[in-house]
């Protein structure tokens, strides 16, 4: 069986590996009344370890950003940067090498560290400067009861057809149901991954205002599956279950008597909420509406108990656990190396862009249910994409990330992907503009994009062009107004000074002396 392990250092001499099921055992024992000392003795771990995990409430995954250790070189960092800044004015053959910087630090400033440390720091500072310059304009065995207590939830996936960009596609609907009340909720995804399951359940938990004590799962992809008589779960789902504190149980596939309620609920939700076939434009907004529609669908008499399902749902809700203080981050992180175009490859045959200047570099990839975010080594988001699924090859380009290079090469505008993603009025202006003017406009667009985002930048530039007054300051002001929803003012090309003529005319008639 595969488990996620947490590395815990109890002291300088002792290092202990803790796995997720043991953390769940610690919490379960404590809830049953066992003292911290007894739990520590039984599990043969330190009491500090027990107390640490009893106090921990957030088990969300974190980006694998490497924390830099303190170094003797830290106090010399400004000096190194000063040397490299001076080099910009020097002939290229008379600039500092890492060796020369090491010698100067040692002889002039008393540095006692190694040359290798200086060499690594110089390389890191140069890489940082190169990237900044390009950004700125350079380049448990299942136990299934037959009677369902209030608060117990069942979960299953079904397949539905939706229309995306005019084409019919098969997507996946995550359906949850409370067998006690026969109430359920649906969420739509393009896959059946751990990220999708966790994201969907979190949305349902937040909608109903609590967490079930027990959730019964089908042998669903992304959650876990029976292997040799046991259950193997994904690390993300283990963290999710630990974060929200519910017990998960698994049943056999194709066993209707074990999860019949949710299987019927899949049919009900599909026939009521996806007929006629819906057109999908904004998946997150669509899922918000699904929760509301599911709630309305619950308002009917129970098929067996003769009571309104919403009344029975109150008993389910009364049995829920409280939501944790912080929501779970339903994503996982991987590191990838970009290819020569600055793209990364995920999930088999799907490619996502970063920035052209990040070619052949290692990046961190945040993988969510609907989004893919690409982060640099410091954890800063450099690109965001809609997540792609399926076996067919796809290529997702964040056109805004190419603006820095394009602004330095305005001649490439006609063949750029950015051109296809701006309104006709701005496209026509840039098509007809002389190369120098086009470059100036693209640099402004890049600056606006960095400050306010691509959509706002394009809208501000298009309005400025439409008003015949594309200049830096007024366009920046208008973009700021667009970005601030509290300020909605029409764009004005320039102040109308002619209104003052009526006051000046009498003075001119009298010689302007009064």
C-alpha distance (Angstrom), angle and dihedral (degrees) to the residues before:
residue distance angle dihedral
X1 . . .
X2 3.78 . .
X3 3.78 119.9 .
X4 3.77 135.5 177.5
X5 3.79 112.5 -118.1
X6 3.78 127.9 -152.6
X7 3.80 117.2 -151.9
X8 3.77 110.2 -137.2
X9 3.79 124.3 -177.6
X10 3.81 111.6 -153.1
X11 3.79 94.5 179.0
X12 3.77 139.8 -22.3
X13 3.79 89.3 -84.4
X14 3.81 101.1 41.8
X15 3.80 130.1 58.2
X16 3.82 121.1 -180.0
X17 3.79 130.0 -168.8
X18 3.80 113.0 -141.4
X19 3.79 121.1 -169.2
X20 3.79 126.6 -155.3
X21 3.83 97.4 -108.5
X22 3.81 89.9 55.6
X23 3.81 90.3 53.6
X24 3.80 89.1 51.3
X25 3.82 88.6 49.5
X26 3.81 90.7 51.9
X27 3.81 91.9 52.7
X28 3.81 93.4 44.1
X29 3.81 92.8 50.2
X30 3.79 92.0 48.9
X31 3.81 91.7 49.2
X32 3.82 87.4 52.1
X33 3.80 90.2 57.1
X34 3.80 103.6 -97.0
X35 3.79 114.6 146.1
X36 3.80 122.7 -122.3
X37 3.80 90.6 -110.1
X38 3.81 93.2 52.0
X39 3.81 92.4 48.0
X40 3.81 90.2 49.6
X41 3.83 91.9 50.2
X42 3.81 94.4 46.2
X43 3.80 94.5 47.5
X44 3.84 93.9 36.5
X45 3.79 94.4 -127.6
X46 3.78 133.9 122.3
X47 3.82 119.5 -83.6
X48 3.80 88.5 -125.9
X49 3.79 88.1 60.8
X50 3.80 91.3 52.2
X51 3.79 92.6 47.5
X52 3.83 91.6 46.5
X53 3.80 93.6 57.9
X54 3.79 94.8 40.4
X55 3.79 87.8 56.6
X56 3.81 95.3 43.5
X57 3.82 114.0 98.6
X58 3.79 104.0 165.8
X59 3.79 119.1 66.7
X60 3.82 97.2 164.5
X61 3.81 115.1 140.5
X62 3.80 116.0 -106.2
X63 3.82 129.9 -147.5
X64 3.82 110.2 -92.1
X65 3.79 92.7 -117.2
X66 3.78 109.9 161.7
X67 3.78 113.4 -126.7
X68 3.79 110.9 -135.4
X69 3.77 114.6 -126.6
X70 3.77 120.2 -128.3
X71 3.78 112.6 -94.8
X72 3.79 138.9 -167.7
X73 3.78 84.5 -118.7
X74 3.83 95.5 63.1
X75 3.81 93.5 87.6
X76 3.82 90.1 52.6
X77 3.80 95.3 51.4
X78 3.81 95.5 101.7
X79 3.80 90.7 49.7
X80 3.81 91.9 53.5
X81 3.80 91.3 47.9
X82 3.81 88.8 49.5
X83 3.82 91.6 54.3
X84 3.80 91.4 49.8
X85 3.80 92.0 46.7
X86 3.84 90.4 53.1
X87 3.80 89.2 50.9
X88 3.81 90.1 66.8
X89 3.82 87.7 72.4
X90 3.81 95.5 44.9
X91 3.77 131.4 86.3
X92 3.80 108.4 -90.7
X93 3.80 92.3 -116.0
X94 3.79 91.7 55.1
X95 3.76 100.3 53.5
X96 3.79 128.0 116.8
X97 3.76 119.1 -84.6
X98 3.80 120.0 -158.5
X99 3.82 87.8 -105.2
X100 3.80 92.8 54.1
X101 3.81 91.8 47.4
X102 3.82 89.4 51.1
X103 3.80 91.3 50.7
X104 3.82 93.0 49.2
X105 3.80 93.0 47.5
X106 3.80 90.2 49.7
X107 3.82 97.5 43.6
X108 3.81 101.8 34.2
X109 3.82 104.1 29.1
X110 3.80 106.4 27.6
X111 3.82 98.1 -113.2
X112 3.83 110.2 172.1
X113 3.81 100.7 -177.5
X114 3.79 129.0 103.1
X115 3.78 130.1 -78.0
X116 3.82 91.1 -124.0
X117 3.82 90.9 61.1
X118 3.81 90.8 51.8
X119 3.80 91.2 46.5
X120 3.83 92.4 53.7
X121 3.81 92.5 46.6
X122 3.80 93.1 49.8
X123 3.81 90.7 49.5
X124 3.82 91.1 49.3
X125 3.82 93.2 49.4
X126 3.80 91.8 48.1
X127 3.82 91.8 49.7
X128 3.79 89.9 48.3
X129 3.80 91.8 50.0
X130 3.80 91.7 46.8
X131 3.79 92.6 53.0
X132 3.81 93.8 44.2
X133 3.79 90.4 49.5
X134 3.77 91.8 52.1
X135 3.80 91.3 47.6
X136 3.78 89.5 52.8
X137 3.77 94.9 53.9
X138 3.78 106.5 -61.8
X139 3.59 122.8 95.5
X140 54.17 125.7 -56.9
X141 3.76 130.6 144.6
X142 3.80 110.1 -71.1
X143 3.80 117.6 -99.8
X144 3.80 110.4 -175.1
X145 3.82 116.4 -172.5
X146 3.81 117.8 -151.8
X147 3.81 92.3 -144.1
X148 3.76 114.8 59.4
X149 3.79 120.8 -139.6
X150 3.82 120.1 -146.0
X151 3.79 112.1 -85.1
X152 3.81 97.1 30.1
X153 3.79 113.6 126.7
X154 3.81 133.8 -159.6
X155 3.82 123.4 -155.3
X156 3.80 132.4 -163.8
X157 3.81 141.5 153.3
X158 3.79 127.3 -122.4
X159 3.80 132.6 -177.5
X160 3.80 122.2 -115.9
X161 3.78 135.3 175.3
X162 3.82 120.2 -121.8
X163 3.80 134.5 172.0
X164 3.82 115.2 -117.1
X165 3.82 119.0 -179.9
X166 3.79 89.6 -17.6
X167 3.83 94.1 -52.2
X168 3.81 126.9 107.5
X169 3.80 113.1 -122.3
X170 3.79 135.2 177.2
X171 3.81 111.8 -119.7
X172 3.80 132.9 173.7
X173 3.79 126.5 -109.9
X174 3.80 117.8 -155.5
X175 3.81 107.8 -148.3
X176 3.81 125.5 -166.9
X177 3.80 124.3 -170.8
X178 3.79 139.1 -178.6
X179 3.85 105.4 -140.5
X180 3.82 90.9 -160.1
X181 3.83 93.8 62.2
X182 3.81 99.5 16.4
X183 3.82 88.8 -128.9
X184 3.78 119.2 141.7
X185 3.80 146.4 174.6
X186 3.81 133.6 -148.8
X187 3.81 135.7 -150.0
X188 3.81 127.0 -176.0
X189 3.82 126.4 -134.6
X190 3.77 139.1 167.0
X191 3.81 92.4 -129.6
X192 3.79 145.3 17.1
X193 3.80 99.0 -117.2
X194 3.80 129.3 138.5
X195 3.80 88.9 -103.9
X196 3.81 90.5 55.7
X197 3.81 94.1 47.8
X198 3.81 93.7 47.9
X199 3.81 93.1 44.0
X200 3.80 92.2 49.8
X201 3.80 94.8 46.9
X202 3.81 92.1 46.9
X203 3.82 89.8 53.5
X204 3.82 91.1 50.4
X205 3.82 92.4 46.4
X206 3.80 91.1 52.0
X207 3.81 91.7 45.9
X208 3.82 94.5 52.8
X209 3.81 93.8 36.5
X210 3.79 100.3 -123.0
X211 3.79 150.2 47.7
X212 3.83 126.9 -102.6
X213 3.80 117.1 -119.7
X214 3.81 90.8 -134.7
X215 3.80 132.0 22.5
X216 3.81 121.8 -167.2
X217 3.80 114.6 -150.3
X218 3.72 134.7 -165.4
X219 3.80 115.6 -130.6
X220 3.82 85.5 -82.8
X221 3.78 124.8 173.8
X222 3.78 113.2 -109.3
X223 3.82 95.2 25.5
X224 3.77 105.9 61.5
X225 3.75 144.0 -69.6
X226 3.76 138.8 -145.2
X227 3.77 111.7 -97.4
X228 3.80 120.9 178.5
X229 3.78 92.2 -22.4
X230 3.82 95.4 -47.3
X231 3.80 135.2 87.2
X232 3.79 121.2 -108.8
X233 3.80 113.6 -162.4
X234 3.78 131.8 -171.8
X235 3.78 117.4 -106.8
X236 3.80 92.5 -119.8
X237 3.79 92.4 54.3
X238 3.82 91.6 46.2
X239 3.80 88.6 55.2
X240 3.79 91.2 45.7
X241 3.83 93.4 52.0
X242 3.79 90.9 46.8
X243 3.81 91.7 48.3
X244 3.82 93.7 53.1
X245 3.80 95.8 33.9
X246 3.83 100.8 -131.6
X247 3.80 127.7 140.6
X248 3.80 114.8 -120.5
X249 3.78 124.0 -151.2
X250 3.77 129.7 -176.2
X251 3.76 131.0 -146.1
X252 3.75 134.0 -165.1
X253 3.80 119.7 -85.2
X254 3.80 116.4 -109.9
X255 3.82 90.5 21.4
X256 3.78 103.5 126.1
X257 3.79 94.5 178.2
X258 3.81 89.8 61.5
X259 3.81 98.3 51.0
X260 3.77 103.7 7.9
X261 3.79 94.7 134.5
X262 3.79 95.6 61.0
X263 3.81 91.8 41.8
X264 3.80 89.3 57.4
X265 3.79 88.7 44.8
X266 3.82 91.0 55.5
X267 3.82 88.7 56.2
X268 3.83 92.1 46.6
X269 3.81 95.8 47.8
X270 3.79 92.3 45.6
X271 3.81 95.5 48.8
X272 3.83 94.2 46.3
X273 3.81 104.6 33.0
X274 3.80 101.4 34.7
X275 3.80 101.2 41.6
X276 2.98 115.3 123.1
X277 3.82 94.8 33.4
X278 3.83 105.0 -97.5
X279 3.79 124.8 -131.2
X280 3.79 110.7 -125.7
X281 3.81 118.1 -143.6
X282 3.82 106.9 145.5
X283 3.82 112.5 21.6
X284 3.81 95.7 -165.6
X285 3.81 93.3 50.5
X286 3.81 89.7 44.3
X287 3.82 90.5 54.8
X288 3.80 91.7 49.7
X289 3.79 88.9 54.7
X290 3.82 90.8 46.6
X291 3.81 90.7 60.6
X292 3.81 90.7 52.9
X293 3.81 92.7 46.3
X294 3.81 91.0 47.6
X295 3.80 90.0 53.7
X296 3.82 90.7 53.1
X297 3.80 89.9 48.4
X298 3.81 89.7 56.2
X299 3.80 92.3 61.5
X300 3.82 100.5 96.1
X301 3.79 140.3 89.0
X302 3.80 117.0 -70.7
X303 3.81 109.8 -104.4
X304 3.80 91.8 -128.4
X305 3.82 112.0 15.2
X306 3.81 99.5 53.3
X307 3.83 91.9 -131.4
X308 3.78 129.3 111.0
X309 3.80 108.8 -93.3
X310 3.81 92.3 -133.3
X311 3.82 89.5 60.9
X312 3.80 90.3 51.5
X313 3.82 89.2 46.2
X314 3.81 88.8 62.9
X315 3.82 87.3 64.8
X316 3.80 90.1 50.2
X317 3.80 91.6 49.8
X318 3.81 92.3 47.4
X319 3.81 88.8 58.6
X320 3.82 95.1 53.2
X321 3.79 125.6 111.5
X322 3.80 118.4 -120.1
X323 3.78 118.7 -93.9
X324 3.83 113.8 -103.8
X325 3.79 118.9 -105.2
X326 3.80 93.5 -105.5
X327 3.81 128.0 34.7
X328 3.79 119.6 -116.4
X329 3.81 118.8 -104.6
X330 3.80 101.4 -124.7
X331 3.77 97.5 -152.4
X332 3.75 141.3 91.3
X333 3.78 129.8 -143.4
X334 3.77 131.1 -132.6
X335 3.78 133.0 171.5
X336 3.80 119.2 -128.4
X337 3.79 136.0 176.5
X338 3.78 115.3 -129.4
X339 3.79 121.4 -128.0
X340 3.81 124.9 -122.8
X341 3.82 89.9 -77.5
X342 3.82 93.4 53.0
X343 3.83 93.0 -106.8
X344 3.81 128.9 133.3
X345 3.80 127.5 -149.8
X346 3.83 123.0 -135.0
X347 3.80 139.4 171.7
X348 3.77 94.2 12.6
X349 3.79 107.5 -64.6
X350 3.80 108.0 14.3
X351 3.81 120.8 110.2
X352 3.81 127.1 -163.0
X353 3.80 128.5 -170.9
X354 3.80 127.2 -126.3
X355 3.80 116.7 174.6
X356 3.81 125.4 -50.4
X357 3.79 90.8 -120.3
X358 3.82 90.8 56.5
X359 3.82 94.1 67.6
X360 3.81 115.2 140.4
X361 3.82 91.5 10.7
X362 3.81 131.1 125.4
X363 3.80 114.1 -112.8
X364 3.80 137.0 178.2
X365 3.80 116.5 -117.1
X366 3.81 121.0 -153.4
X367 3.81 107.4 -155.9
X368 3.80 116.3 -161.4
X369 3.78 135.2 165.9
X370 3.81 94.8 -94.5
X371 3.81 105.7 7.5
X372 3.77 139.5 55.6
X373 3.79 114.4 -157.5
X374 3.78 122.1 -172.0
X375 3.80 117.7 -151.6
X376 3.78 131.1 -169.3
X377 3.81 122.8 -126.8
X378 3.82 91.2 -81.8
X379 3.82 93.4 54.1
X380 3.83 96.5 -104.2
X381 3.82 115.5 143.5
X382 3.81 110.0 -118.3
X383 3.83 100.4 170.0
X384 3.81 139.7 11.0
X385 3.81 129.0 -160.0
X386 3.77 141.9 174.1
X387 3.79 106.9 -102.8
X388 3.80 114.5 -110.0
X389 3.81 125.8 -145.8
X390 3.79 136.5 -172.6
X391 3.79 136.4 57.5
X392 3.80 97.9 -80.6
X393 3.80 116.1 100.4
X394 3.81 114.4 -104.3
X395 3.79 134.0 -179.2
X396 3.81 120.5 -158.6
X397 3.80 116.6 -164.7
X398 3.79 123.1 -168.2
X399 3.79 95.7 -150.9
X400 3.79 93.3 -165.4
X401 3.82 90.2 68.0
X402 3.83 91.4 63.0
X403 3.81 94.7 56.4
X404 3.81 95.2 91.0
X405 3.80 92.2 57.6
X406 3.81 93.5 38.8
X407 3.80 92.4 53.1
X408 3.81 88.4 59.1
X409 3.81 92.1 45.3
X410 3.82 103.9 40.5
X411 3.79 90.3 162.2
X412 3.82 88.2 73.0
X413 3.82 91.5 60.3
X414 3.80 96.7 100.9
X415 3.84 91.9 57.1
X416 3.82 97.1 39.0
X417 3.78 126.1 112.1
X418 3.81 89.6 -133.3
X419 3.82 89.5 68.3
X420 3.81 90.6 63.1
X421 3.82 91.6 51.9
X422 3.81 101.6 56.0
X423 3.84 128.8 79.6
X424 3.79 119.1 -90.9
X425 3.82 93.7 -107.8
X426 3.82 93.1 57.3
X427 3.81 92.5 39.6
X428 3.81 91.5 53.4
X429 3.81 92.1 47.4
X430 3.81 92.8 52.1
X431 3.80 92.5 42.3
X432 3.80 91.6 57.0
X433 3.81 98.9 36.1
X434 3.83 119.2 106.1
X435 3.80 112.7 -105.6
X436 3.81 94.4 -103.6
X437 3.82 93.5 48.9
X438 3.80 90.9 44.4
X439 3.80 90.6 52.9
X440 3.82 90.7 50.6
X441 3.82 91.0 50.3
X442 3.81 92.7 47.7
X443 3.81 90.9 51.0
X444 3.80 88.6 52.9
X445 3.81 89.9 48.8
X446 3.82 89.8 50.5
X447 3.81 91.1 49.7
X448 3.81 91.9 48.8
X449 3.81 90.4 47.4
X450 3.80 92.1 53.1
X451 3.80 91.3 48.9
X452 3.82 103.9 37.9
X453 3.81 109.2 9.5
X454 3.80 132.1 -97.9
X455 3.82 99.7 -79.4
X456 3.80 94.2 50.1
X457 3.81 91.4 43.9
X458 3.81 92.3 52.7
X459 3.81 92.8 45.9
X460 3.82 92.4 50.3
X461 3.81 93.1 47.3
X462 3.81 92.5 47.2
X463 3.80 92.0 51.0
X464 3.80 91.2 48.0
X465 3.80 91.1 51.3
X466 3.81 90.5 46.9
X467 3.80 90.3 54.2
X468 3.80 91.3 48.4
X469 3.77 93.7 -121.6
X470 3.82 112.7 100.6
X471 3.79 105.8 168.2
X472 3.79 130.7 143.0
X473 3.80 102.9 -114.0
X474 3.80 100.9 43.4
X475 3.81 92.3 44.2
X476 3.81 91.3 50.5
X477 3.81 89.9 50.8
X478 3.79 92.1 49.6
X479 3.82 91.7 48.7
X480 3.80 89.0 51.9
X481 3.81 89.7 52.3
X482 3.80 90.9 50.8
X483 3.80 91.4 49.3
X484 3.82 91.4 51.9
X485 3.80 107.4 68.2
X486 3.80 90.1 -166.2
X487 3.80 89.8 65.6
X488 3.78 116.9 61.1
X489 3.81 109.4 166.8
X490 3.82 127.8 154.2
X491 3.76 115.9 -109.5
X492 3.79 114.4 -104.9
X493 3.78 118.8 -161.2
X494 3.81 96.2 -153.4
X495 3.79 142.6 -22.2
X496 3.84 114.6 -83.4
X497 3.82 103.1 -128.1
X498 3.82 93.4 173.8
X499 3.83 90.4 84.1
X500 3.81 87.8 75.1
X501 3.83 93.3 59.4
X502 3.82 92.5 85.8
X503 3.79 89.9 62.0
X504 3.77 95.9 44.3
X505 3.85 97.3 48.3
X506 3.86 96.9 75.0
X507 3.79 90.0 51.2
X508 3.79 91.8 50.5
X509 3.82 90.4 51.3
X510 3.83 90.0 55.3
X511 3.73 94.0 47.8
X512 3.79 95.1 -93.6
X513 3.84 92.0 -87.7
X514 3.77 99.0 119.3
